[in-house]
Amino acid sequence: MKGVVDAVLGGGSLRVYIPKENFQIPVKVAGIITPMGAANSSETADPFAEESKNFAVTRLQQFNVEIQVHTVDRAGNFISTVFLPDGTNFSIATVEAGLGTVANADRLPYYQQLIDAEKRAQKEGKYIWSNQSSIPQRAAKLMAERNANGVNCYSRSFGPKSEFIPYVLSEVGEDGYSVYLQEQDDENEERLETLQDLANKVSSLNGEYQPKRGELVVAQYRKTSHGIVPRCSMQKKANKSLRCCLLTLVPCQRRR
């Protein structure tokens, strides 16, 4: 949803006006805990509560934002990811600034980014990390529980082991939901470079190209459900047909 931040109540607490629906909603920024200010004169504010609020004010107050609602808490607050006009994820920005800690974020798709941002802020001793007593108590409790688990790398995989593998998004399906991914490693990079070089050579030739025996060629196959792009070696020419030896496959992997 698109909206305008009417008021910043705290580092992670907002009131957002939704023009399309013509109403205002209370929003809690997802995945983080920020220092709390004093509700009245008898309470004591958390260290750096004012700095955390000012950080939010300067970046959000009366700015257009986009929010992604994940759930609603018992108090009726919309737990949401908030994106700044330039696309910045406000949760990650707050944590990286040292004005918030990671909490209840294990199901968010950017969990690992939050963890990495928190580690950088800790290493540099920013704001709440400048002194052990500056960390909000509720955040310190959650951190202790997280550290006790001994996990330092997170993913959306729910198996006993998880591993991060780099992929390149090569195409978006016509349905708008399917995507095609190409595993990104040195071996595939070399294959793709070879294919591109072959394609460039063929396109630069005038007239029909006559491949030689043992030469690498790109063979154009009829479209299949597997989306296979083959790399071949020329073996034999007979009349109008060519015999090729299939060397490697570069499958176009599909994920939802």
C-alpha positions as CSV (number, residue, x, y, z in Angstrom):
1,M,0.0,0.0,0.0
2,K,1.1,3.5,-0.7
3,G,0.7,6.2,2.0
4,V,2.0,9.3,3.7
5,V,3.5,9.3,7.2
6,D,1.3,11.7,9.2
7,A,3.1,11.3,12.5
8,V,6.2,9.6,14.0
9,L,5.5,8.4,17.5
10,G,8.8,6.7,18.0
11,G,11.7,5.1,16.2
12,G,9.5,2.2,15.0
13,S,6.0,3.5,15.6
14,L,4.1,5.5,13.0
15,R,0.7,6.7,11.8
16,V,0.3,6.4,8.1
17,Y,-2.5,8.0,6.0
18,I,-3.7,5.8,3.1
19,P,-5.1,8.2,0.4
20,K,-6.7,5.5,-1.6
21,E,-8.8,4.4,1.3
22,N,-9.0,7.8,3.0
23,F,-8.1,6.6,6.5
24,Q,-5.1,6.5,8.8
25,I,-3.6,3.3,10.3
26,P,-1.1,2.8,13.2
27,V,2.0,1.1,11.9
28,K,4.8,-0.8,13.8
29,V,8.0,-1.2,11.7
30,A,8.5,-4.9,11.2
31,G,11.6,-6.9,12.3
32,I,13.1,-4.4,14.8
33,I,12.9,-3.0,18.3
34,T,13.8,0.6,18.8
35,P,14.5,2.5,22.1
36,M,11.3,3.6,23.8
37,G,10.6,7.1,25.0
38,A,9.0,7.9,28.3
39,A,5.2,7.8,28.2
40,N,5.0,10.2,31.2
41,S,7.1,12.1,33.7
42,S,7.3,9.1,36.0
43,E,8.9,6.9,33.4
44,T,12.5,6.9,32.2
45,A,13.2,6.8,28.5
46,D,15.6,4.2,26.9
47,P,19.0,5.6,26.0
48,F,19.0,7.1,22.5
49,A,15.2,7.0,22.3
50,E,15.2,10.7,21.1
51,E,17.9,10.0,18.5
52,S,15.9,7.0,17.2
53,K,12.7,9.0,16.9
54,N,14.5,11.9,15.1
55,F,16.1,9.4,12.7
56,A,12.5,8.3,11.8
57,V,11.2,11.9,11.6
58,T,13.9,13.1,9.2
59,R,13.3,10.2,6.8
60,L,9.6,9.6,7.1
61,Q,7.6,12.5,8.5
62,Q,5.2,13.8,5.7
63,F,7.0,11.6,3.1
64,N,5.4,9.2,0.7
65,V,6.1,5.6,1.7
66,E,5.1,2.2,0.6
67,I,4.2,-0.3,3.2
68,Q,3.8,-4.1,3.1
69,V,1.6,-5.3,5.9
70,H,2.6,-8.7,7.4
71,T,0.2,-9.0,10.4
72,V,-1.7,-7.1,13.0
73,D,-0.9,-7.2,16.7
74,R,-3.3,-7.3,19.6
75,A,-3.3,-3.6,19.9
76,G,-4.4,-3.2,16.3
77,N,-1.1,-2.0,15.0
78,F,-0.2,-3.0,11.4
79,I,3.2,-4.8,11.6
80,S,4.7,-3.6,8.3
81,T,7.8,-3.3,6.2
82,V,8.2,0.4,5.3
83,F,10.0,1.5,2.1
84,L,11.3,5.0,1.7
85,P,10.7,7.0,-1.6
86,D,14.1,5.8,-2.9
87,G,13.3,2.2,-2.1
88,T,15.3,1.9,1.1
89,N,14.0,-0.6,3.6
90,F,13.5,1.5,6.8
91,S,14.0,-1.5,9.1
92,I,17.4,-2.2,7.7
93,A,18.4,1.5,7.7
94,T,17.4,1.8,11.3
95,V,19.4,-1.2,12.4
96,E,22.4,-0.2,10.4
97,A,22.4,3.2,12.0
98,G,22.6,1.6,15.5
99,L,19.2,2.8,16.5
100,G,17.4,-0.5,16.5
101,T,17.9,-4.2,17.0
102,V,16.6,-7.2,15.2
103,A,13.5,-8.8,16.7
104,N,10.7,-11.2,15.6
105,A,12.1,-11.1,12.0
106,D,12.8,-14.7,11.3
107,R,10.0,-15.0,8.7
108,L,10.9,-11.8,6.9
109,P,12.6,-12.2,3.5
110,Y,15.3,-9.7,4.4
111,Y,16.2,-11.4,7.8
112,Q,19.8,-12.0,6.8
113,Q,20.2,-8.3,5.7
114,L,19.0,-7.2,9.1
115,I,21.5,-9.5,10.9
116,D,24.3,-8.3,8.7
117,A,23.3,-4.6,9.4
118,E,23.2,-5.3,13.1
119,K,26.7,-6.8,13.1
120,R,28.1,-3.8,11.3
121,A,26.5,-1.4,13.8
122,Q,27.8,-3.4,16.7
123,K,31.3,-3.5,15.2
124,E,31.4,0.3,14.8
125,G,29.8,0.9,18.2
126,K,27.0,3.1,16.9
127,Y,24.5,4.6,19.4
128,I,22.9,1.7,21.3
129,W,26.0,-0.4,20.8
130,S,28.3,2.3,22.3
131,N,27.6,0.9,25.8
132,Q,26.2,-2.4,27.0
133,S,23.7,-0.6,29.2
134,S,22.3,1.4,26.2
135,I,20.7,-1.7,24.7
136,P,16.9,-1.8,25.4
137,Q,16.2,-4.6,27.9
138,R,13.6,-6.3,25.8
139,A,16.0,-6.3,22.9
140,A,18.9,-7.6,25.1
141,K,16.7,-10.6,26.1
142,L,15.8,-11.5,22.6
143,M,19.5,-11.2,21.5
144,A,20.5,-13.5,24.3
145,E,18.0,-16.1,23.1
146,R,19.1,-15.8,19.6
147,N,22.8,-16.1,20.5
148,A,22.1,-19.1,22.6
149,N,20.9,-20.9,19.4
150,G,24.3,-20.4,17.9
151,V,23.0,-19.6,14.5
152,N,24.8,-16.9,12.5
153,C,23.4,-17.4,9.0
154,Y,19.7,-17.4,8.1
155,S,17.7,-18.3,5.1
156,R,14.1,-19.1,4.1
157,S,15.0,-22.8,4.0
158,F,13.5,-24.9,6.8
159,G,15.7,-28.0,6.3
160,P,18.3,-29.1,8.9
161,K,21.0,-27.3,6.9
162,S,20.7,-24.2,4.7
163,E,23.1,-22.8,2.1
164,F,23.2,-19.6,0.2
165,I,23.8,-20.1,-3.6
166,P,24.0,-17.1,-5.9
167,Y,21.5,-17.0,-8.8
168,V,20.9,-14.5,-11.6
169,L,17.2,-13.7,-12.4
170,S,17.2,-14.2,-16.2
171,E,13.5,-13.9,-17.0
172,V,10.1,-13.3,-15.5
173,G,7.3,-15.6,-16.6
174,E,4.3,-14.3,-18.5
175,D,2.1,-15.1,-15.5
176,G,4.0,-12.5,-13.4
177,Y,4.8,-15.0,-10.7
178,S,7.2,-17.5,-12.2
179,V,10.8,-16.6,-12.5
180,Y,13.8,-18.2,-14.3
181,L,17.0,-18.4,-12.4
182,Q,20.5,-19.2,-13.6
183,E,23.0,-20.5,-11.0
184,Q,25.9,-18.1,-10.9
185,D,29.3,-19.7,-10.5
186,D,32.6,-19.7,-12.4
187,E,31.7,-22.8,-14.4
188,N,28.5,-21.4,-15.7
189,E,30.0,-18.0,-16.3
190,E,32.6,-19.7,-18.6
191,R,29.8,-21.6,-20.4
192,L,27.8,-18.5,-21.0
193,E,30.9,-16.6,-22.2
194,T,31.7,-19.4,-24.7
195,L,28.1,-19.4,-26.0
196,Q,28.1,-15.6,-26.3
197,D,31.4,-15.7,-28.2
198,L,30.0,-18.4,-30.6
199,A,26.8,-16.4,-31.2
200,N,28.8,-13.2,-31.9
201,K,31.0,-15.0,-34.4
202,V,28.0,-16.5,-36.2
203,S,26.1,-13.2,-36.3
204,S,29.2,-11.4,-37.7
205,L,29.4,-13.8,-40.7
206,N,27.9,-13.0,-44.1
207,G,26.1,-15.9,-45.8
208,E,25.9,-19.5,-44.6
209,Y,28.4,-20.6,-42.1
210,Q,30.2,-24.0,-42.6
211,P,31.4,-25.4,-39.3
212,K,34.4,-27.6,-39.2
213,R,34.8,-31.0,-37.6
214,G,35.4,-30.7,-33.8
215,E,34.5,-27.0,-33.7
216,L,32.2,-25.7,-31.0
217,V,28.9,-24.5,-32.3
218,V,25.6,-23.3,-30.9
219,A,22.7,-25.5,-31.9
220,Q,19.2,-24.0,-32.0
221,Y,16.6,-26.5,-30.7
222,R,12.9,-26.3,-30.9
223,K,11.5,-24.7,-27.8
224,T,11.0,-27.3,-25.0
225,S,9.5,-27.2,-21.6
226,H,13.0,-27.5,-20.2
227,G,14.4,-24.4,-21.9
228,I,17.7,-26.2,-22.6
229,V,20.5,-24.2,-24.4
230,P,23.1,-26.8,-25.7
231,R,26.8,-26.4,-26.5
232,C,27.8,-28.8,-29.2
233,S,30.8,-30.0,-31.1
234,M,30.6,-30.4,-34.9
235,Q,31.1,-34.1,-35.8
236,K,29.9,-34.8,-39.3
237,K,28.2,-33.2,-42.3
238,A,26.0,-35.2,-44.6
239,N,24.0,-33.5,-47.3
240,K,21.9,-30.8,-45.6
241,S,22.2,-32.3,-42.1
242,L,24.8,-31.9,-39.5
243,R,25.7,-34.3,-36.7
244,C,26.7,-32.7,-33.4
245,C,28.0,-34.1,-30.1
246,L,26.2,-32.5,-27.2
247,L,28.8,-31.4,-24.7
248,T,27.0,-29.5,-21.9
249,L,23.6,-28.3,-21.0
250,V,22.7,-25.0,-19.5
251,P,19.2,-25.5,-18.1
252,C,16.9,-22.6,-17.5
253,Q,15.8,-23.4,-13.9
254,R,12.3,-22.4,-12.9
255,R,11.2,-21.4,-9.5
256,R,8.1,-20.0,-7.9
